[in-house]
């Protein structure tokens, strides 16, 4: 039987799509006992939303136009001219 390190090493050599498939399949194997309490998750999200709204109202953070977010993401994920596939 392979050790977790051996499995990880072998999986890391696979193409990205195959690695994503493995990750999703492994996540599917986790049962409900591994999930967090839904009420606690809801509370955490509400707290986070309140915190972010407060930051916007007080001017601690500002919004970014969608066009800028999209342009930044496109630049981030552009294939490198020096990379070969």
Beta strands, then each sheet from edge to edge (+ up, - down):
end
